[in-house]
Amino acid sequence: MLDIQGKVIAITGASSGIGEATARVLAKAGAHIVIGARRADRLDRLAEEIALDGGSVLTKKLDVTDREDVSSFVNFAVSEFGRLDVIINNAGVMPLSPMDALLVDEWDRMVDVNIKGVLYGIAAALPIMKQQESGQIINVSSIGGHTVSPTAAVYCATKFAVRAISDGLRQENDKIRVTVISPGTTTSELADTISDPIARDAMKGFRAVTISPEAIANSILYAISQPAEVDVSEIIIRPTASPH
């Protein structure tokens, strides 16, 4: 494993959960971190804590459903640090529901954040990394990107899409590393977006066993820390006691 000291790393969805934990872990490892999310107040609080711990961090309010916003976020990182070594497309939502509940607005939201948000991150970072002839794109999928369960059809579809997009991107590039992180049940606010009562109750049992977001962050650190010629294409990380 290599030292990631000085790498410039942009993270979306960094105001809580996996994104927040990843920002802390990578900053502690010596990377320059640029964090983005819609909740600017939480970003600022996180950045203050990272800076007090000696980390290098900048913040920018970010809506990943806005292509120009994502482009501006990535360009901000480059303007401040002169390059972009890694982008972590982490922002995601999970408002589960049975299909016959017809919560179409929530379906749209998942497509916009979980698929388009990743595509916009790739579109912003790829030209920069191709010019540099180096870089790494890390996309956060889910164990829901490997198997489908009731109430999760649309969510799982978005996460299957993330894996398909990532593998296609990997095959098209020989100098840019592409990594998919597929977490199992993780302690986070993700389940808070579930409005359907049936899905919300089902998720309580599903999430009875979780791992910490720091566990996911450490898997991301592992993928980044490999030599340039080594691409960790996918990591599935879940609780040892998870039946799913």
C-alpha positions in Angstrom: 0.0 0.0 0.0 1.2 3.5 -0.9 1.1 6.7 1.1 -1.8 8.9 -0.2 -0.2 12.0 1.3 -1.0 15.0 -0.9 -3.6 13.3 -3.2 -6.4 15.7 -4.1 -9.7 13.9 -3.4 -13.2 15.3 -4.1 -16.1 13.6 -2.2 -19.9 14.1 -2.9 -22.5 13.5 -0.3 -20.0 14.3 2.4 -22.2 15.9 5.0 -23.0 12.6 6.8 -22.6 8.9 6.9 -20.1 7.2 4.5 -19.1 10.5 2.9 -18.4 12.2 6.2 -16.4 9.2 7.5 -14.4 9.0 4.3 -13.5 12.7 4.5 -12.2 12.2 8.0 -10.2 9.0 7.2 -8.6 10.3 4.0 -7.8 13.7 5.5 -6.1 11.9 8.5 -4.1 9.9 5.9 -2.7 13.2 4.5 -4.9 13.8 1.4 -6.3 17.2 0.4 -10.0 16.8 0.7 -12.7 18.8 -1.1 -16.2 18.0 0.3 -19.5 18.7 -1.2 -23.2 18.3 -0.2 -26.4 20.2 -0.1 -26.2 20.9 3.7 -23.5 23.6 3.7 -23.8 24.1 7.5 -22.8 20.5 8.2 -20.0 20.6 5.7 -18.6 23.7 7.4 -18.8 21.9 10.8 -17.1 18.9 9.4 -14.4 20.9 7.8 -13.7 22.8 11.0 -13.2 19.5 12.9 -10.9 18.1 10.2 -8.9 21.2 10.2 -8.5 21.2 14.0 -7.2 17.7 13.6 -4.5 18.9 11.2 -6.3 17.9 8.0 -6.4 19.8 4.6 -10.0 20.4 3.7 -12.2 22.7 1.5 -15.9 22.8 1.2 -18.4 23.7 -1.6 -22.2 23.4 -1.5 -23.2 20.8 -4.0 -26.4 19.4 -5.6 -25.4 16.3 -7.6 -28.6 16.5 -9.6 -27.3 19.7 -11.2 -24.7 19.0 -13.9 -23.3 22.5 -13.8 -23.0 22.4 -10.0 -21.0 19.1 -10.2 -18.8 20.6 -12.8 -18.2 23.7 -10.7 -17.4 21.5 -7.7 -14.7 19.5 -9.6 -13.3 22.6 -11.2 -13.1 24.2 -7.7 -10.9 21.4 -6.5 -8.6 21.7 -9.5 -8.4 25.5 -9.2 -7.4 25.2 -5.5 -5.0 22.3 -5.7 -3.9 22.2 -9.4 -5.1 18.6 -10.1 -7.7 16.0 -9.2 -6.5 12.5 -8.2 -9.7 10.9 -7.0 -13.4 11.7 -7.2 -15.7 9.7 -4.9 -19.3 9.7 -6.2 -20.9 8.9 -2.9 -24.2 10.9 -2.8 -27.2 8.7 -2.7 -30.8 8.3 -1.5 -32.9 5.3 -0.7 -36.7 6.0 -0.3 -37.8 2.4 -0.6 -41.4 1.5 -1.4 -43.5 -1.3 -3.0 -43.9 -0.7 -6.7 -47.7 -0.5 -6.4 -47.4 2.5 -4.0 -46.6 4.4 -7.2 -44.3 6.9 -5.5 -43.0 8.0 -8.9 -41.5 11.3 -7.6 -39.3 9.2 -5.3 -38.3 6.9 -8.2 -37.3 10.1 -10.1 -35.3 11.3 -7.2 -33.4 8.0 -7.0 -32.6 8.1 -10.7 -31.5 11.7 -10.5 -29.2 11.3 -7.4 -28.0 7.7 -7.7 -27.5 7.5 -11.4 -27.3 11.0 -12.9 -25.3 12.2 -9.9 -22.7 9.6 -10.6 -22.7 10.3 -14.4 -22.3 14.0 -13.7 -19.3 13.3 -11.5 -17.7 11.2 -14.2 -18.4 13.8 -16.8 -16.8 16.5 -14.7 -13.7 14.4 -13.7 -13.0 12.3 -16.7 -11.6 15.0 -19.1 -9.3 16.3 -16.3 -8.0 12.8 -15.5 -7.5 12.0 -19.2 -5.4 15.1 -19.6 -3.4 14.2 -16.5 -3.1 10.6 -17.7 -3.9 9.5 -14.2 -6.7 9.5 -11.7 -9.3 7.3 -10.0 -13.1 7.4 -10.1 -14.7 5.7 -7.1 -18.5 5.1 -7.3 -20.5 4.0 -4.3 -23.0 1.3 -5.2 -24.6 -1.1 -2.6 -25.2 -4.8 -2.0 -28.5 -3.7 -3.6 -26.5 -3.5 -6.8 -26.0 -7.3 -6.6 -29.4 -8.6 -5.6 -33.0 -7.3 -5.5 -35.4 -7.4 -2.6 -39.1 -6.3 -2.2 -39.7 -2.6 -1.8 -36.2 -2.0 -3.3 -36.7 -2.5 -7.0 -36.0 1.0 -8.2 -33.2 1.6 -5.6 -31.5 -1.7 -6.6 -31.9 -0.8 -10.3 -30.0 2.5 -9.7 -27.2 0.6 -7.9 -27.0 -2.1 -10.7 -26.7 0.9 -13.0 -23.8 2.3 -11.1 -21.9 -1.0 -11.4 -22.6 -1.3 -15.1 -21.5 2.3 -15.8 -18.4 1.8 -13.7 -17.3 -1.4 -15.5 -17.9 0.2 -18.9 -15.8 3.1 -17.9 -13.1 0.8 -16.6 -12.9 -1.1 -19.9 -12.6 2.2 -21.9 -9.6 3.5 -19.9 -6.1 2.1 -19.3 -4.7 4.9 -17.2 -7.6 5.8 -15.0 -8.6 3.4 -12.2 -12.3 2.8 -11.6 -13.5 1.3 -8.3 -17.0 0.3 -7.1 -17.7 0.2 -3.4 -20.7 -1.9 -2.5 -21.6 -1.5 1.2 -23.9 -3.7 3.1 -26.0 -2.3 5.9 -24.2 0.6 7.3 -25.0 3.0 10.1 -26.2 6.2 8.3 -29.1 8.5 7.6 -29.9 6.7 4.3 -33.0 4.9 5.7 -34.4 8.2 7.0 -35.5 9.0 3.4 -38.0 6.1 3.4 -41.5 7.6 3.5 -43.5 4.4 2.8 -44.6 2.8 6.1 -44.4 -0.8 4.7 -40.8 -0.3 3.5 -39.8 1.6 6.6 -41.0 -1.2 8.9 -39.2 -3.8 6.7 -36.0 -1.9 6.8 -35.9 -1.9 10.6 -35.4 -5.7 10.6 -33.0 -5.5 7.6 -30.8 -2.9 9.4 -30.8 -4.7 12.8 -27.1 -5.5 12.1 -24.9 -2.7 10.7 -21.3 -1.8 10.4 -19.8 1.7 10.9 -19.3 4.2 8.0 -15.6 4.2 9.1 -15.4 0.6 7.9 -16.5 1.7 4.4 -14.1 4.6 4.5 -11.2 2.3 5.3 -12.1 0.1 2.3 -12.0 3.3 0.1 -8.6 4.2 1.6 -7.4 0.7 0.7 -8.5 1.1 -2.9 -6.8 4.5 -3.2 -3.6 3.3 -1.6 -2.8 0.7 -4.3 -0.1 1.3 -6.8 -1.1 3.1 -10.0 -1.0 -0.1 -12.0 -3.4 -1.9 -9.6 -7.1 -1.3 -10.0 -9.3 -2.6 -7.2 -12.4 -2.9 -9.4 -14.9 -3.7 -6.7 -15.2 -4.2 -2.9 -18.3 -5.7 -1.3 -18.2 -4.9 2.4 -20.9 -6.0 4.8 -21.4 -7.0 8.5 -20.0 -10.4 9.3 -23.4 -11.4 10.7 -25.4 -10.1 7.7 -27.6 -12.7 6.0 -28.0 -10.5 3.0 
